[in-house]
Amino acid sequence: MAVAAPVNENDKPQTGAAGRPPKPRVAVAGASGYAGQELVRILARHPAVTLTAAMSSGASSTPRPMPALARIWDREVTPLDIDQLSASADIVFLALPEAASAEIAPKLLERGVRVIDLSGAFRIRDASDRRRWYPATATLPPGTIYGLPERDAAAIKDARLVSCPGCYPTAALLALQPLADAGLLEGTVIVDAKSGISGAGKAPSDRTHFSENHGSVAAYGVFSHRHNAEIEQELKREVTFVPHLVPLDRGILETIYVSLGKGTTEAQVAGALEDAYRDAAFVRLTGAALPEIKHVAHSNFCDIGWKVDEGRHRAALIAVLDNLVKGAAGQAVQNLNIVLGLDERTGLL
Ligand SMILES: NC(=O)c1ccc[n+]([C@@H]2O[C@H](COP(=O)([O-])OP(=O)(O)OC[C@H]3O[C@@H](n4cnc5c(N)ncnc54)[C@H](OP(=O)(O)O)[C@@H]3O)[C@@H](O)[C@H]2O)c1
């Protein structure tokens, strides 16, 4: 297949300085969106890769400067061009609506480019569930891996397409997976989630309009949110998930209610979490000092706190993260670091 010529000197495969291998080239599609801008911000300063291209939507849009990224990324964001994208990068991040990802990712893979996708397009493995939640995705390309870095690093390393977890599922899975693995959970799990408005992307709607959500809190998507299916798929158990929009620009807080097996102690809950995250760069366990969104905003951390009611065999876990960083761009770069065999913290701390 013909590959378009790079349009900029920086886009050509880099020759390394004496004795050093060239840096891998990365590019971002969806760079004018909320998650895409975070990606550009992180990747432009990442010491081990070269950011070669940042693209917005298709041919009808024109190149535009990004004022928030001045002096961080001084090149323009250009209209999407798949040939240019694949010619200018070894690894492409897709921060696009899922239907666009579903269409573009296979074309990039065909051209030999590895893909890190932030959308939900490739998260659901069961074909009938996928038809319901992500109808634009006919099949999962070979080499697709669901990539929660703290859990899936071994598989992510060799993935052709890393499908990054959703923002709500990231917090829920990081809190719940260690308890599930330790066999401590009984019965249904309830995830009561609150998200800032940037979780809905930059296009305003009736629900996300400032005058609708300022001074208010609203539940939405009750029993009909696709992240419910994703959490259940990954946790392999039934979960009741109720998301709420809160009048913050960014951040997620989940209060997670679980029933524990009879006789389960606080020490067992703490031990399961501590064992899972002893070496995790971006999970901070706060125990009984319950975490807050402000502690993680603009960072790639997920903070998890908990209280256990031993007498009534139940626990509440509180998990917080920044939906645009650990819930999107930061986690995607953490996955890039795993793919490249780098320290997971590279460019993120
Ligand atoms: N926001 C979050 O907290 C969050 C968290 C985790 C995952 N995600 C996922 O990440 C993806 C991006 O989310 P976002 O919130 O950043 O969305 P967003 O703010 O709406 O940005 C969407 C981006 O995609 C581009 N785009 C739209 N339609 C396109 C098309 N047909 N072809 C090519 N480019 C197109 C837009 O370009 P223009 O500027 O030209 O329109 C823009 O750059 C979504 O799949 C979302 O589900 C988001």
The ligand as a MOL file (V3000), in Angstrom:
LIG
                    3D

  0  0  0     0  0            999 V3000
M  V30 BEGIN CTAB
M  V30 COUNTS 48 52 0 0 0
M  V30 BEGIN ATOM
M  V30 1 N -13.7660 13.3660 28.0550 0
M  V30 2 C -13.3930 12.3690 28.8630 0
M  V30 3 O -13.3380 12.5190 30.0960 0
M  V30 4 C -13.0380 11.0290 28.2820 0
M  V30 5 C -12.5130 10.0600 29.1430 0
M  V30 6 C -12.1780 8.7910 28.6340 0
M  V30 7 C -12.4050 8.5210 27.3000 0
M  V30 8 N -12.9530 9.4730 26.4950 0 CHG=1
M  V30 9 C -13.1800 9.1410 25.0840 0
M  V30 10 O -12.1980 9.8070 24.3090 0
M  V30 11 C -12.7590 10.1950 23.0570 0
M  V30 12 C -12.6080 11.7140 22.9170 0
M  V30 13 O -13.3370 12.3210 23.9750 0
M  V30 14 P -13.3400 13.9050 24.2060 0
M  V30 15 O -14.1160 14.1150 25.4300 0
M  V30 16 O -11.9690 14.4420 24.0830 0 CHG=-1
M  V30 17 O -14.2120 14.3770 22.9340 0
M  V30 18 P -14.3260 15.8350 22.2990 0
M  V30 19 O -13.9060 16.8660 23.2600 0
M  V30 20 O -15.7060 15.9170 21.7300 0
M  V30 21 O -13.2660 15.7980 21.0710 0
M  V30 22 C -13.4740 14.9690 19.9520 0
M  V30 23 C -12.3060 15.1170 19.0020 0
M  V30 24 O -12.5270 14.2470 17.8710 0
M  V30 25 C -12.5570 15.0290 16.6560 0
M  V30 26 N -13.5810 14.4620 15.7780 0
M  V30 27 C -14.9250 14.5090 15.9210 0
M  V30 28 N -15.5360 13.8000 14.9420 0
M  V30 29 C -14.5410 13.3010 14.1640 0
M  V30 30 C -14.5130 12.4910 12.9890 0
M  V30 31 N -15.6410 12.0080 12.4350 0
M  V30 32 N -13.3130 12.1840 12.4440 0
M  V30 33 C -12.1640 12.6420 12.9970 0
M  V30 34 N -12.1220 13.4200 14.1010 0
M  V30 35 C -13.3000 13.7290 14.6810 0
M  V30 36 C -12.8930 16.4470 17.0950 0
M  V30 37 O -12.4110 17.3630 16.1160 0
M  V30 38 P -13.0780 18.8190 15.9020 0
M  V30 39 O -12.5160 19.7040 16.9650 0
M  V30 40 O -12.6370 19.1930 14.5380 0
M  V30 41 O -14.5620 18.6070 16.0430 0
M  V30 42 C -12.1270 16.5230 18.4210 0
M  V30 43 O -10.7540 16.7280 18.1710 0
M  V30 44 C -14.2260 9.7490 23.0880 0
M  V30 45 O -14.3570 8.5190 22.4440 0
M  V30 46 C -14.5290 9.5970 24.5600 0
M  V30 47 O -15.5290 8.6410 24.8290 0
M  V30 48 C -13.2480 10.7300 26.9410 0
M  V30 END ATOM
M  V30 BEGIN BOND
M  V30 1 1 1 2
M  V30 2 2 2 3
M  V30 3 1 2 4
M  V30 4 1 4 5
M  V30 5 2 4 48
M  V30 6 2 5 6
M  V30 7 1 6 7
M  V30 8 2 7 8
M  V30 9 1 8 9
M  V30 10 1 8 48
M  V30 11 1 9 10
M  V30 12 1 9 46
M  V30 13 1 10 11
M  V30 14 1 11 12
M  V30 15 1 11 44
M  V30 16 1 12 13
M  V30 17 1 13 14
M  V30 18 2 14 15
M  V30 19 1 14 16
M  V30 20 1 14 17
M  V30 21 1 17 18
M  V30 22 2 18 19
M  V30 23 1 18 20
M  V30 24 1 18 21
M  V30 25 1 21 22
M  V30 26 1 22 23
M  V30 27 1 23 24
M  V30 28 1 23 42
M  V30 29 1 24 25
M  V30 30 1 25 26
M  V30 31 1 25 36
M  V30 32 1 26 27
M  V30 33 1 26 35
M  V30 34 2 27 28
M  V30 35 1 28 29
M  V30 36 1 29 30
M  V30 37 2 29 35
M  V30 38 1 30 31
M  V30 39 2 30 32
M  V30 40 1 32 33
M  V30 41 2 33 34
M  V30 42 1 34 35
M  V30 43 1 36 37
M  V30 44 1 36 42
M  V30 45 1 37 38
M  V30 46 2 38 39
M  V30 47 1 38 40
M  V30 48 1 38 41
M  V30 49 1 42 43
M  V30 50 1 44 45
M  V30 51 1 44 46
M  V30 52 1 46 47
M  V30 END BOND
M  V30 END CTAB
M  END
